[in-house]
Amino acid sequence: MADRVAYDEFGLFHENAGEFGLPYDEPPAVKRSSVEVAPGRHLSALVWGDGPPELVLLHGGAQNAHTWDTVAMALGRPLVAIDLPGHGHSDAPAEGSLDVRNNAGDIAAAIRILAPDAGAVVGMSLGGLTTIALADDHPEVVRRVVLVDVTPSVEGPGAAAIVAFVNGPESFADFDELLARTIEFNPTRSESSLRRGILHNALQRDDGSWVWRYRRFTDGASARPLPTEDLWAALGRIAVPLMLVRGMRPGSVVDDGAEAELLRRQPTARVERVTDAGHSVQGDDPLTLAQLLRDFAPAP
């Protein structure tokens, strides 16, 4: 049997700070909160800071709220990072985990409780698609939109690599096996950051093996294709300021054509290209992303 691996959810922030040169005098003020979004179903979130949350952060598919840790530490502002349905510590969704319309309803319910006055919703990848649906179906909770490396056209080599990683083995004999696969699919990231990410995003079972916390993209209803044209139309209806943050390294899922289509439908949108980031801008270059968020959605 594999050895047990120690894990303290709130004991790794010094690593985030050290990797990106952030000051670290004491652990940040952050707690885990759970809210009921439907009878018997709850969403979990990380609540940062002590004041009314100014931002809502939504992670990508197969991720969890901790993907935003370094960004949150760099910002130093009250905010909420929510685990999407079927991810992290949140309960399974009413429909498949890729059903962004239903997921948006759950997120709206959580925002009304946790961050009713937030100035912006920031969504990366699947979280970005959910943000588009959220702005369309529940505009009262969305005052600004930030899409991190995603448009409704999710395709190309970057998207294929993501799906291949997510739909890989269902379990791993030990932590080293899981880490090796993660490094293989994330060659530009440091081993320490990937190790930290796994600890936040996987569970060690009693027999010592490991499984991911998220629901795989091929489980039943969640394998249905995303409604691309529906979401493009929804994006065109967004009536609040919008910013696209696009990673420019290999692995990004936004190409020039998708960027042009976004600007055709939202001519006043702001587009920022991050040279030193791929799809996971918050992981590759969190300090640049934090500065962009600070500028686009300033503190009240």
NORZI-V366327 format. One record per residue. SS is DSSP state (alpha for helix, beta for strand, coil for the rest). NEAR is the number of other ideal C-beta (glycine too) atoms within 10 Angstrom. Layout:
ss=SS near=NEAR
ss=SS near=NEAR
//
This chain:
ss=coil near=9
ss=coil near=16
ss=coil near=9
ss=coil near=10
ss=coil near=14
ss=coil near=7
ss=coil near=13
ss=coil near=7
ss=coil near=12
ss=coil near=13
ss=coil near=11
ss=coil near=19
ss=alpha near=20
ss=alpha near=12
ss=alpha near=17
ss=alpha near=22
ss=alpha near=19
ss=alpha near=11
ss=alpha near=14
ss=alpha near=16
ss=coil near=9
ss=coil near=18
ss=coil near=7
ss=coil near=14
ss=coil near=5
ss=coil near=7
ss=coil near=13
ss=coil near=16
ss=coil near=11
ss=beta near=19
ss=beta near=11
ss=beta near=14
ss=beta near=15
ss=beta near=14
ss=beta near=17
ss=beta near=13
ss=beta near=21
ss=beta near=15
ss=coil near=5
ss=coil near=6
ss=beta near=15
ss=beta near=18
ss=beta near=28
ss=beta near=19
ss=beta near=29
ss=beta near=24
ss=beta near=19
ss=beta near=27
ss=coil near=18
ss=coil near=8
ss=coil near=12
ss=coil near=12
ss=coil near=22
ss=coil near=22
ss=beta near=25
ss=beta near=28
ss=beta near=30
ss=beta near=31
ss=coil near=30
ss=coil near=27
ss=coil near=24
ss=coil near=23
ss=coil near=27
ss=coil near=25
ss=alpha near=28
ss=alpha near=24
ss=alpha near=24
ss=alpha near=30
ss=alpha near=26
ss=alpha near=25
ss=alpha near=28
ss=alpha near=27
ss=alpha near=22
ss=alpha near=21
ss=alpha near=23
ss=coil near=15
ss=coil near=20
ss=coil near=19
ss=beta near=28
ss=beta near=26
ss=beta near=26
ss=beta near=31
ss=coil near=26
ss=coil near=29
ss=coil near=29
ss=coil near=25
ss=coil near=28
ss=coil near=24
ss=coil near=16
ss=coil near=27
ss=coil near=18
ss=coil near=14
ss=coil near=24
ss=coil near=16
ss=coil near=17
ss=coil near=21
ss=coil near=25
ss=coil near=22
ss=coil near=21
ss=alpha near=30
ss=alpha near=17
ss=alpha near=20
ss=alpha near=28
ss=alpha near=26
ss=alpha near=21
ss=alpha near=25
ss=alpha near=29
ss=alpha near=20
ss=alpha near=18
ss=alpha near=26
ss=alpha near=26
ss=alpha near=14
ss=alpha near=14
ss=alpha near=19
ss=coil near=23
ss=coil near=11
ss=coil near=11
ss=coil near=23
ss=coil near=19
ss=beta near=23
ss=beta near=32
ss=beta near=30
ss=beta near=28
ss=beta near=31
ss=coil near=25
ss=alpha near=25
ss=alpha near=31
ss=alpha near=30
ss=alpha near=30
ss=alpha near=33
ss=alpha near=29
ss=alpha near=29
ss=alpha near=24
ss=alpha near=29
ss=alpha near=24
ss=alpha near=21
ss=alpha near=16
ss=coil near=17
ss=alpha near=14
ss=alpha near=9
ss=alpha near=21
ss=coil near=24
ss=coil near=16
ss=beta near=19
ss=beta near=26
ss=beta near=27
ss=beta near=28
ss=beta near=33
ss=coil near=27
ss=coil near=29
ss=coil near=25
ss=coil near=23
ss=coil near=20
ss=coil near=23
ss=coil near=13
ss=alpha near=14
ss=alpha near=12
ss=alpha near=20
ss=alpha near=17
ss=alpha near=11
ss=alpha near=17
ss=alpha near=22
ss=alpha near=15
ss=alpha near=10
ss=alpha near=14
ss=alpha near=18
ss=coil near=14
ss=coil near=15
ss=coil near=12
ss=coil near=8
ss=coil near=13
ss=beta near=22
ss=coil near=14
ss=coil near=16
ss=alpha near=20
ss=alpha near=11
ss=alpha near=15
ss=alpha near=24
ss=alpha near=18
ss=alpha near=11
ss=alpha near=15
ss=alpha near=20
ss=alpha near=14
ss=alpha near=10
ss=alpha near=15
ss=coil near=21
ss=coil near=9
ss=coil near=13
ss=coil near=16
ss=coil near=13
ss=alpha near=11
ss=alpha near=13
ss=alpha near=17
ss=alpha near=17
ss=alpha near=17
ss=alpha near=19
ss=alpha near=22
ss=alpha near=19
ss=alpha near=19
ss=alpha near=17
ss=alpha near=20
ss=beta near=21
ss=beta near=11
ss=beta near=19
ss=coil near=10
ss=coil near=7
ss=coil near=9
ss=coil near=14
ss=coil near=17
ss=beta near=21
ss=beta near=14
ss=beta near=20
ss=coil near=17
ss=coil near=21
ss=coil near=21
ss=coil near=17
ss=coil near=18
ss=coil near=11
ss=coil near=13
ss=alpha near=11
ss=alpha near=13
ss=alpha near=18
ss=alpha near=13
ss=coil near=12
ss=coil near=7
ss=coil near=14
ss=coil near=17
ss=alpha near=14
ss=alpha near=9
ss=alpha near=15
ss=alpha near=23
ss=alpha near=18
ss=alpha near=14
ss=alpha near=22
ss=alpha near=26
ss=alpha near=14
ss=alpha near=12
ss=coil near=21
ss=coil near=11
ss=coil near=12
ss=beta near=16
ss=beta near=23
ss=beta near=21
ss=beta near=24
ss=beta near=27
ss=beta near=24
ss=beta near=27
ss=coil near=15
ss=coil near=17
ss=coil near=12
ss=coil near=21
ss=coil near=24
ss=coil near=25
ss=coil near=26
ss=coil near=16
ss=alpha near=8
ss=alpha near=12
ss=alpha near=21
ss=alpha near=17
ss=alpha near=11
ss=alpha near=17
ss=alpha near=24
ss=alpha near=14
ss=alpha near=11
ss=alpha near=18
ss=coil near=20
ss=coil near=7
ss=coil near=7
ss=coil near=18
ss=beta near=15
ss=beta near=16
ss=beta near=17
ss=beta near=13
ss=beta near=20
ss=coil near=9
ss=coil near=12
ss=coil near=25
ss=coil near=23
ss=coil near=26
ss=coil near=26
ss=alpha near=26
ss=alpha near=28
ss=alpha near=26
ss=alpha near=22
ss=coil near=23
ss=alpha near=25
ss=alpha near=14
ss=alpha near=19
ss=alpha near=27
ss=alpha near=22
ss=alpha near=14
ss=alpha near=20
ss=alpha near=26
ss=alpha near=14
ss=alpha near=11
ss=alpha near=19
ss=coil near=23
ss=coil near=11
ss=coil near=12
ss=coil near=9
//
